[in-house]
Amino acid sequence: MSRILGLIRDSLIAHFIGAGLISDAFYTAFRIPNMLRDLLGEGSLSSIIVSRLGQVKEKKGKNAVKNLIQRLFGFWAVILCFISLLGMLFAPYLVQMMAWGFSDKVVLYQLTVDLTRKMFPFIGMVGLSALTMAVLHHHKIFGWSSAASSFLNLTIICISCYCYFSFNPSPESMVHYLVYAFLIGSVVQWVSMWPGLIKSKINFWPQNPFSFLWHDSEVNKVFLMLGPSILGVAAVQINVLVNHNYATFLSEGTVTHIYYSFRIMQLPVGIVGVAVSTVLLPKLSEYFSKNNTNAFSNEISTAITKVSFLTIPAIAGLSLVGDQLIIALYEHGKFSTQASSGVWLALQGYLIGILPYVFNKNLIQAFYARNDIKFPVLVSLISVLLNAGINYSLAFHFGMGAYGLTMGTSIVLAINTVALILGLKVKHQCTLNYKKIGLQLFLISIATIFMCITVVMIQSRINLNHQVFQLILETVAGLISYFAFTFILKKLKR
């Protein structure tokens, strides 16, 4: 629901401000808090908190966990306020770092700085939401935390629609309304998780917020782990940031094209990869604490086959109907046909990186469950360097533009996956069940080919003369054929 509402949100924003200099400024301003949300909400903080709270509970009991949660909320609230204030103060320098290509465009640069300053309090609320989500995950409450992003998107949709249809603003004015909508939505997102906390009798009222001025070993331990941990899962986000910077030197609207293509790429990643990895970590931590190596390895292998079951057909489906999806979602209002073509070109480069991206989400959890942060950090740092070099070469030296930037990111994601698998085997003697994975991937691929044939036949023989209806027909037919064929394969396998 969160991803679907996110698509609706993006579709409306595309309608309101199109794809040009104004949208480039908005998405540049949004890049920092969005990156922090991806790093914390779906990655580092959640993984560290879940792992650490589990260890404290094992050693000291439930009361120690409750006290630690209160101290974490207090400490984290102070840190987030400090980060938000620094961000607002140094917004001009951040924009220069993120968008070198805007430096010689005075009006665009000033608008981006203004929007960045207004957007920074969003980080504070996102950070609190990330901590709340981690606490809920420790208590194995996933519903409220998963629904929180839906409340965020729903709030943004309602406020932005009200402002647009009530005031009929220009794109220059509309971007400011959008910033306010995001800020209000972030508050709603955090508050929407409170019922989960209350249900679990978790007291999240901050305790000792300035504990860093003296010694609080447990709090310090958590946040000392957080820095390296962020680097461990930050490869994709840093690479996206590098792409963003390179894109500011390309043609007008390229920043927006890459943003929308990345959002579509994240559909299967968010729906499948994040969901499975969220539930995977507590189970892996449990197996590791019991020293059950076989169950640990089998759990990762099972997770990989499960995410592949939905991710592989999603990639094939996007390759067949991606251009239609982009037109249906974005090509209306101030969003032109040329802009749709730009998004589709960028998305094609991302397609081969979706499966490695989903794998990485789950493989990283295996390292966190074993309290190994160093190796993912090393892989991350190497991948950042590779990404910067490969993407620059493809985009500028070979003249591939936005397609080169997204293709380069996909190549680096694949290298990451191989490195993480080798790391598990060499460092932790954790070998995946390749026979099981290989057989499942083979069967999934056969079913996917059958699905593709079905969709291509519909495209060549049926034309409904309506983009949305045609897209729905092809998607539904593809899904039915895929699940029908997998059912047949399962019966034959038995």
N, C-alpha and C positions, 0 to 999 in steps of 0.2 A: 504493500500500500504506500509505503514511504517513497519508493522509487517511482511508482506510477504518479503520485501527487507531485513528485519532483519534476517529472516530465511535463505535467500540466503547467506547473510553475514556470519552467523554462519556455514552454510554448507561449505563455502569456507575455513573458518578458520580451521574447522575440517580436511579438505583435506590437508591444508598446514602444520599443526603442530600436528595433531592426538590428542590422549588423553593419556597423560603421565606426567612426571615431568615438561617438558617444558610448556605444556598447563596449568598445575596447577599453575606455576609461573605467566604466563600471566594473567589468570583469577583472581588470587589473587591481582595482581597489578591493574587490571581493576575494582576490587570490590568497592573501595572507590568512584571514580568518578561516577561509574554506580549507586551506592547507592544514591549519592547526586542528580543525575539526576532524579531518581525515586521519591525522597522525594520532590524536588523542582519543577521539570517539570510537574509531574503528581499529585502533592499534595499540600503541605503547602503554598508555596509562591503564587501560582496561586490563591488558595482559599482566602488567606488573602488579596491580592491586589485587587481582584475582589470585595470582600466585602467592603473593606475600600474606594476604589475609588467611589463605588456606594453611600456610606454614605456622602462623601465629595461633590459629585455632587448634592446630595439632599439638603445639607445645604448651600453650598457656590457657586455652579454653575460650569459651564464647564471650565472657565478660571482657577479656583483654582485646578481643576483636572489636567489640562495641566502643570501648574507650579509644582505640586506635582510629576508628572511623571518624569520631568526633574531632580528634586532633588533626586528622588529615583534612577535613573540611575547613577548619580554621586556618591552617597553614596555607592551603591551596587558594583560599579566597584572598588572602593578603598578596600572594604571589601574582595572581591574576589581575588584581587592581594595579599592581606595580607595572606589569607588562602592558596593560591597556594604556596607562598614563605615558609610559615611554614611547609606545607606538604612536600615540597622538602627537607627542612632542617631536619625534623624529620622522614623521610621515614623509616630508620632502626627500629625505635621504633614502628611505625605504623604496619610494617610487623610482628614484634614480637607479637603485640596485636592481629592481624588478623589471623596469622598462627603460632600458638605455635608449631605445629608439624614440622615446617621447621627449627627450631632452631638448631637441631643437624645435619642438612644437609647443609653443608657450601656452596657448589656451588649453590644449589637451592636457598638458602636464599639470597646470594649475587645477583643472577640474578633477583630475585623478588624485591629486594631493588632498583636495577638499573632501572628496568621497572617502578616501582612505581614513582620514581623521574621524569622520562620522561613523565609519564602520567598525572602528577598533573596539568599542565597548562590547561588540558582538563576541569578541574573544573571551571576555570574562564569563559570559553566560554559557558559551560553548564548553569552556573548561569545567565549570561546575556540573554541567550536564554529563560530561565525560566521566567525572569522578562518581557521580550518582549512578551512572550506568554500570561502572565497574563494581560498585558495592552491590547492586542488584544482581549482577552476574555471579558474584561470590555466593549469594544466597540462592542461586539457581532460579532467579526470577527474570525471565527473558521477555515476557509480553509487554510490560510497561515501558521498558527501555527501547524495545523495537518500535513501539507505537509513537514514541516521543518525536521522532523526525517527521512523522505524518502530521502531528499537531503543528510543528514548525512550518511545514509547507502549506498546510491549510490556512494558517494565519496569514502568511505572505500572500497567498492567492486572494483571500478575502479583502485585505487592506489595499493591495495594489489595484484590484478591480474597482473598488470603491473610489479610490483617488483618480483613476483614469477616466471612469465614466461620469464622475461628479464634476471634475475640474477641467477635463479635456486638456491636459498639460502638453507642452512640447516635450520631445525626448530629453532636452537639457534639464527640464524641471522634473520629468518623470523619474529620472535616475535618483534624485534626492528622496522622492516618495518611496522608492524601492528600498533605499538604505534604511529608512525608518521602519518599513514593513519587516525587514530582516531583523532589526533590533528588537521589535516587539515580539516577533515570532520566536526569537531565542529565549525570551523570558517564559513564554508559553511552553516551549519545549521542556525547560527545566521543571516548571511547576507540574507539568503533566506526569512526571515520574514520581511525584510525592506519594500518590496512593500506594505504589509498590513499596516505598520505604515505610509508610505507616502500617501497611499490612504485615510487614516483617518485624515491626516494633523496633525500627532502627531510628535512633536519635541522631539526627544530622545537624543539630544546632552546634555551631562552631565552638571548639574548646581550645584554649591556649593558641590563638592565631599567631602569636609572636614567639612560638616555641623555638624558632630557628635562632633566636638571640641567646638561648642557652642550649643545653644538650638534650635532645629527644631522639634517642638512638633509633627507634622504630620509624619515626617520620623521616629522619635523615636517610635511613637505609632505603626507603621507598624512593625518595626523590633523587638520591645519588644514582640509583639504578635507572631512573627515568631518562637521564641525558643520553647515555650510550644506547638505551633501548630505542629512543626516538631515531637515532642514526640507523639502528638495525632495520627499521621498517620504513625509513624515510626515502629510500631510493626512488620509488615511483614519484613521490611528491616533489623531491628536489629535481628530478628529471623533468617533470611537468613545468616546474618553475624555470628551468633552463630553456625549455621549449618556448615558454611564454616570453622570455627575454629575447630569444632569437626572433620570435614572431613579430615583435615590435619593429623590427627592421624590414619586414616584408610588407606586402601591400595592405591597404586599409581594410580592416575587417578580419584579418588573419587571426588575431588574438581571439576574436569571437568564434570563428570557425573551429579552431582547435578546442576551445572550451566546450562547445556543443557536441563535438565529436567525442570528446573524453567523457561527457555525461552519458552519451548513448553506450559507449564502451563499458561504463560502470554499471549498466543495468544488470547483466549477468553476474558481474563481480559482486555487486551489492546484494542481489537477491540470493545468489547461491554461495559464493565464496565467503562473504562475511558471516552469513547465517551459520554455515557449517563450522567455520573456525571459532566462532563465539562459543558454541556448545562443545567444541573439541577440546579446548584448553583445560577446563576442569577435569575432564576424563583422563587426559594425558598426565596431568599433575597427580591424579590419584594412582595411576599405574606406576608412575615413576617413584612415588613415595613407598609403594609396596614392592619396588624392584622387580616388577613383572615386565621383563624386556619383550617377550613375545607378544603380549597383549598390547604393549606400547606400539610396536612396529605394525601389527595388524590393524590397529586403530587408525594410524596415519594412512595405510594402504587403502582401507575402506573409505576414508574421507576423500581420498583422491579419486577413487572410482565413482563415489556419489556425486561429487561436484562435476565430474566429466559427463555424467549422464544427462545433465541439463545444459552444461556449458558448450559442449561440442555442437549439438543441434542449434543452440542460440547463435553461435558464430556462423554456421552455415546459413541460418535464416537471415541474419543481418547482411551477409554477402549477397543474398538473392533479393531481399526487399528493403535493404537499408536506404536506398535512394528514395523509395516510396515513403518510408517511415519519416524521413527528414522533411519531405514535402508536406506530408500530412500534419506533422507536429509544428513546423516552423514557418512554412511559406504562406504567410498571410499578414495583413496589416503592413508594417514597415519592413518586413523581411522579404527580400527579393529572390527571384529565381537564381540569380548569380550567387547570392549568399548560400542558398541550398546546395549548389554545386560545390562551393568551397568546403562546406561541412562534410559532404559525401566524400570528397577527395581526401580530406584529413582522416575520416573514419576508416577508409580502406587501409591506411597504414597501421591503424590500431588493431585491426581484426586479428592478426596473427599473434598479438600480444595478450589477448584476453585469457586464453587457457593458462599460459605461464603466470599471469597476474593472479588468477584464482588459486593455482597451485602454491604460489608464494605465500598467500594469505594463510594457508594451512600448514605449510612446512615451517614457517616462522614459529608457529605455536609449539612445535616439537622442541625447538631450542629453548623457548621460554619455560616450558614445563620442566626442563632439565637445568634451569637457572644458568643457561649459557647465553650471554649477551654479546660476548666478544666476537664470535665468528660471524653472526649476522651483521655486526657493525663493519667488519672487514669487507664482507661481500658488498655491503651498501656503498662504502667509500670507493671501492674499485669500480662499481657499476656507475657511480656518478661521473667519474673521470671518463669512462668508456662512452657514456651517453653524451657528454659535452663534445667529445671528439667526433664520434660517429655522426651525431645529428648536425653538427656544423658542416661536416664534409658533404653529407647528403643534401642538406638544404641549400647551401651556398656554393660549394665547389662543384657539385654535380647539378645544381640548379633545380632540385626537386621541390623546393619550397616547403609548404605545410605538409605535404605527403612525406617528404624526407624526414621532417621532425618527428612525425608520429611513427613512421616505419622504424626509425632509429631507436625510439623508446621500446618498441616491441622486441627488437633484436636484443636489447639489453635485458629485458624481462626474461627472455628465454635463457640467456647466459646465467642470470640470477638463479633460476630454477635448478639448472645443472649443478651450480656451485653449492646450493643448499643441500641437494640430495647427496653429493659427494661428501659434504661436511658431516652429515648425519652418519654416514657409513664409516668414515675415517676417524672422526673424533669420538663418536659415541657408540660405534659398533651397532648402529641401528640400520638394518638392511630392509628395504621395502620388499613386499611380496610382488616381484616383477612378473611372475607367471600369472598371478591373479589379475594384476593391473593390466597386463598386456592382453589377456583374453577379453576382459571387460571392454577395453578401449577398441578392440577389433570388432566386437559385437555392436558397440555403440556407433562405430563408424559405418557399419553396414546399414543399420537402421537410419542413420543420418543421410546416407546416399539415397535410400528409398524415399525419405522425406523430400530431398532435393528434387528428385525426379517428379514427384507428385506436384510440387510447387511450380516447376518449370512447365509441366504439361498444362496446368491451369493458366499460367501466364500466356502461353502460346494459343490457347483455345477459347478462353473466356475473357471477355472484356466488359466490365460493368459500367464503363464510362463515368466512374466516380472513384476518385483516388482512395478515399477512406474505406468505402465498401469493398473495393478490390483488394486493399491491404488486409482487411479483416478476413475476407474469403481465403486468401492465400495463407495467412497465418493459421487460421483454424484448421484448414485442410492439412497443412504441414504438421501441426501438432497431432491431429488425429492419426495421420499416417505413421508418424514416428512412434507414438505410444502403441498403436496396433501392431506394428512390426516388431517392436521390442517384446511385446506380449507373446507373439508367435515364436520369436527366438528363444524366449525363456522356456516355452513349452517344449521346443525341439531339444534344447540343452538338457532337459530332464530325461 
